[in-house]
Amino acid sequence: MKTSHTLIHNAAEGRYEFDLGGGARAYIEYEEHPEGLVLTHTIVPPQFEGQGIAAELTAATLDAIRARGLRIIPQCSYIVRYIERHPEWQTLVAEAAAGAERQ
């Protein structure tokens, strides 16, 4: 996916984000866990919804997490659906999370 935004890892806030200009930010929040990063929320400001920003942000975030050699535990419903639609990211899902999805 071609990206039109630059991904920022804001470790102090526990999130990956895009600066959308004018002080607006889209972001994915995470919490650290022994098995990886728990992805808890995906936020896109209302005025930017419907422009594909959430998908672009999710792909860039997952790519950055893969580059760091980490796994994910998706709790955010958007990210769960994104991975269902893009199974190439399934390899990033931590075993504990993958096992819970099969139950």
C-alpha atoms as an extended CHARMM CRD file, in Angstrom:
* protein
*
       103  EXT
         1         1  MET       CA              0.0000000000        0.0000000000        0.0000000000  PROA      1               0.0000000000
         2         2  LYS       CA              1.3160000000        3.4070000000       -0.9540000000  PROA      2               0.0000000000
         3         3  THR       CA              1.5400000000        5.6750000000        2.0550000000  PROA      3               0.0000000000
         4         4  SER       CA              0.9410000000        9.3800000000        1.9280000000  PROA      4               0.0000000000
         5         5  HSD       CA              1.7340000000        9.9600000000        5.6070000000  PROA      5               0.0000000000
         6         6  THR       CA              4.8310000000        9.4150000000        7.7000000000  PROA      6               0.0000000000
         7         7  LEU       CA              4.4490000000        6.9990000000       10.5970000000  PROA      7               0.0000000000
         8         8  ILE       CA              5.5700000000        8.3290000000       13.9780000000  PROA      8               0.0000000000
         9         9  HSD       CA              6.2690000000        5.9660000000       16.8610000000  PROA      9               0.0000000000
        10        10  ASN       CA              5.2530000000        7.9860000000       19.8970000000  PROA      10              0.0000000000
        11        11  ALA       CA              6.5560000000        5.6180000000       22.5900000000  PROA      11              0.0000000000
        12        12  ALA       CA              5.8980000000        8.1360000000       25.3690000000  PROA      12              0.0000000000
        13        13  GLU       CA              2.1540000000        8.0120000000       24.5550000000  PROA      13              0.0000000000
        14        14  GLY       CA              2.1460000000        4.3060000000       23.6260000000  PROA      14              0.0000000000
        15        15  ARG       CA              0.9730000000        4.7950000000       20.0860000000  PROA      15              0.0000000000
        16        16  TYR       CA              1.8240000000        4.8770000000       16.3950000000  PROA      16              0.0000000000
        17        17  GLU       CA              0.4700000000        7.9560000000       14.6780000000  PROA      17              0.0000000000
        18        18  PHE       CA              0.1170000000       10.0880000000       11.5690000000  PROA      18              0.0000000000
        19        19  ASP       CA              0.2560000000       13.8880000000       11.7280000000  PROA      19              0.0000000000
        20        20  LEU       CA             -2.6780000000       14.9350000000        9.5570000000  PROA      20              0.0000000000
        21        21  GLY       CA             -1.9380000000       18.6450000000        9.7860000000  PROA      21              0.0000000000
        22        22  GLY       CA             -3.5540000000       21.4140000000       11.7480000000  PROA      22              0.0000000000
        23        23  GLY       CA             -2.9300000000       19.5830000000       15.0090000000  PROA      23              0.0000000000
        24        24  ALA       CA             -4.9970000000       16.5480000000       13.9470000000  PROA      24              0.0000000000
        25        25  ARG       CA             -3.5630000000       13.0870000000       14.4800000000  PROA      25              0.0000000000
        26        26  ALA       CA             -4.7130000000        9.5890000000       13.6240000000  PROA      26              0.0000000000
        27        27  TYR       CA             -3.2600000000        6.9250000000       15.8770000000  PROA      27              0.0000000000
        28        28  ILE       CA             -3.2100000000        3.3350000000       17.0750000000  PROA      28              0.0000000000
        29        29  GLU       CA             -2.7600000000        2.9450000000       20.8190000000  PROA      29              0.0000000000
        30        30  TYR       CA             -0.8940000000        0.0060000000       22.2860000000  PROA      30              0.0000000000
        31        31  GLU       CA              0.0900000000       -1.4500000000       25.6200000000  PROA      31              0.0000000000
        32        32  GLU       CA              3.2280000000       -3.4940000000       26.1340000000  PROA      32              0.0000000000
        33        33  HSD       CA              2.6990000000       -7.1390000000       27.0680000000  PROA      33              0.0000000000
        34        34  PRO       CA              5.2150000000       -9.9810000000       27.5220000000  PROA      34              0.0000000000
        35        35  GLU       CA              3.9930000000      -11.6010000000       24.2790000000  PROA      35              0.0000000000
        36        36  GLY       CA              3.9750000000       -8.4150000000       22.2060000000  PROA      36              0.0000000000
        37        37  LEU       CA              2.0320000000       -5.2060000000       21.7700000000  PROA      37              0.0000000000
        38        38  VAL       CA             -1.6610000000       -5.1800000000       22.6410000000  PROA      38              0.0000000000
        39        39  LEU       CA             -3.2730000000       -2.9530000000       20.0020000000  PROA      39              0.0000000000
        40        40  THR       CA             -6.1840000000       -1.3860000000       21.8520000000  PROA      40              0.0000000000
        41        41  HSD       CA             -7.6610000000        1.4640000000       19.7810000000  PROA      41              0.0000000000
        42        42  THR       CA             -7.5410000000        2.9610000000       16.2990000000  PROA      42              0.0000000000
        43        43  ILE       CA             -8.5400000000        6.6250000000       16.2110000000  PROA      43              0.0000000000
        44        44  VAL       CA             -9.1190000000        8.7760000000       13.1250000000  PROA      44              0.0000000000
        45        45  PRO       CA            -10.5680000000       12.2780000000       13.6040000000  PROA      45              0.0000000000
        46        46  PRO       CA            -14.1150000000       12.4740000000       12.2130000000  PROA      46              0.0000000000
        47        47  GLN       CA            -13.2120000000       14.9830000000        9.5020000000  PROA      47              0.0000000000
        48        48  PHE       CA            -10.7230000000       12.4470000000        8.0690000000  PROA      48              0.0000000000
        49        49  GLU       CA            -12.9620000000        9.3500000000        8.1460000000  PROA      49              0.0000000000
        50        50  GLY       CA            -13.6970000000        7.5650000000        4.8890000000  PROA      50              0.0000000000
        51        51  GLN       CA            -10.3710000000        8.5120000000        3.2860000000  PROA      51              0.0000000000
        52        52  GLY       CA             -8.5170000000        5.2370000000        3.8710000000  PROA      52              0.0000000000
        53        53  ILE       CA             -6.3770000000        6.7070000000        6.6400000000  PROA      53              0.0000000000
        54        54  ALA       CA             -7.1810000000        3.9290000000        9.1380000000  PROA      54              0.0000000000
        55        55  ALA       CA             -6.1140000000        1.2570000000        6.6320000000  PROA      55              0.0000000000
        56        56  GLU       CA             -2.9320000000        3.1530000000        5.7410000000  PROA      56              0.0000000000
        57        57  LEU       CA             -2.1260000000        3.6710000000        9.4200000000  PROA      57              0.0000000000
        58        58  THR       CA             -2.7960000000        0.0280000000       10.2610000000  PROA      58              0.0000000000
        59        59  ALA       CA             -0.5630000000       -1.2900000000        7.4620000000  PROA      59              0.0000000000
        60        60  ALA       CA              2.2540000000        1.1140000000        8.3820000000  PROA      60              0.0000000000
        61        61  THR       CA              1.9500000000        0.2400000000       12.0750000000  PROA      61              0.0000000000
        62        62  LEU       CA              1.9750000000       -3.5030000000       11.4520000000  PROA      62              0.0000000000
        63        63  ASP       CA              4.9840000000       -3.1080000000        9.1510000000  PROA      63              0.0000000000
        64        64  ALA       CA              6.8530000000       -1.1360000000       11.8540000000  PROA      64              0.0000000000
        65        65  ILE       CA              6.0040000000       -3.7400000000       14.4960000000  PROA      65              0.0000000000
        66        66  ARG       CA              7.2060000000       -6.5250000000       12.1900000000  PROA      66              0.0000000000
        67        67  ALA       CA             10.4620000000       -4.6030000000       11.5910000000  PROA      67              0.0000000000
        68        68  ARG       CA             10.9640000000       -4.4400000000       15.3700000000  PROA      68              0.0000000000
        69        69  GLY       CA             10.5720000000       -8.2310000000       15.5660000000  PROA      69              0.0000000000
        70        70  LEU       CA              7.5290000000       -7.9830000000       17.8310000000  PROA      70              0.0000000000
        71        71  ARG       CA              4.1630000000       -9.7540000000       17.8510000000  PROA      71              0.0000000000
        72        72  ILE       CA              0.7130000000       -8.2650000000       18.3320000000  PROA      72              0.0000000000
        73        73  ILE       CA             -2.3670000000       -9.0130000000       20.3680000000  PROA      73              0.0000000000
        74        74  PRO       CA             -5.1900000000       -7.2590000000       18.5240000000  PROA      74              0.0000000000
        75        75  GLN       CA             -7.9810000000       -6.0280000000       20.7890000000  PROA      75              0.0000000000
        76        76  CYS       CA             -9.1590000000       -3.1650000000       18.6090000000  PROA      76              0.0000000000
        77        77  SER       CA            -12.0950000000       -4.3660000000       16.5000000000  PROA      77              0.0000000000
        78        78  TYR       CA            -10.8450000000       -2.4300000000       13.4630000000  PROA      78              0.0000000000
        79        79  ILE       CA             -7.4710000000       -4.1690000000       13.5730000000  PROA      79              0.0000000000
        80        80  VAL       CA             -9.0790000000       -7.5850000000       14.0870000000  PROA      80              0.0000000000
        81        81  ARG       CA            -11.2130000000       -7.0160000000       10.9530000000  PROA      81              0.0000000000
        82        82  TYR       CA             -8.2190000000       -5.6240000000        9.0340000000  PROA      82              0.0000000000
        83        83  ILE       CA             -6.1830000000       -8.7690000000        9.7190000000  PROA      83              0.0000000000
        84        84  GLU       CA             -9.1360000000      -10.9700000000        8.7410000000  PROA      84              0.0000000000
        85        85  ARG       CA             -9.2530000000       -9.1300000000        5.3840000000  PROA      85              0.0000000000
        86        86  HSD       CA             -5.4470000000       -9.1170000000        5.0030000000  PROA      86              0.0000000000
        87        87  PRO       CA             -4.3010000000      -12.5550000000        6.2290000000  PROA      87              0.0000000000
        88        88  GLU       CA             -0.6780000000      -11.8250000000        5.3150000000  PROA      88              0.0000000000
        89        89  TRP       CA             -0.4990000000      -10.0500000000        8.7050000000  PROA      89              0.0000000000
        90        90  GLN       CA             -1.7300000000      -13.1120000000       10.6280000000  PROA      90              0.0000000000
        91        91  THR       CA              1.8770000000      -14.1790000000       11.2500000000  PROA      91              0.0000000000
        92        92  LEU       CA              2.2790000000      -11.1770000000       13.5710000000  PROA      92              0.0000000000
        93        93  VAL       CA             -0.4850000000      -12.3220000000       15.9180000000  PROA      93              0.0000000000
        94        94  ALA       CA              0.9460000000      -13.7250000000       19.1590000000  PROA      94              0.0000000000
        95        95  GLU       CA              0.1630000000      -17.3610000000       19.9320000000  PROA      95              0.0000000000
        96        96  ALA       CA             -1.8980000000      -16.4340000000       23.0090000000  PROA      96              0.0000000000
        97        97  ALA       CA             -4.1240000000      -14.1670000000       20.9110000000  PROA      97              0.0000000000
        98        98  ALA       CA             -4.3820000000      -16.6440000000       18.0450000000  PROA      98              0.0000000000
        99        99  GLY       CA             -5.4030000000      -19.3850000000       20.4460000000  PROA      99              0.0000000000
       100       100  ALA       CA             -8.0970000000      -17.2040000000       21.9930000000  PROA      100             0.0000000000
       101       101  GLU       CA             -9.5390000000      -16.4580000000       18.5280000000  PROA      101             0.0000000000
       102       102  ARG       CA             -9.9300000000      -20.1900000000       17.8080000000  PROA      102             0.0000000000
       103       103  GLN       CA            -11.9310000000      -20.8700000000       20.9770000000  PROA      103             0.0000000000
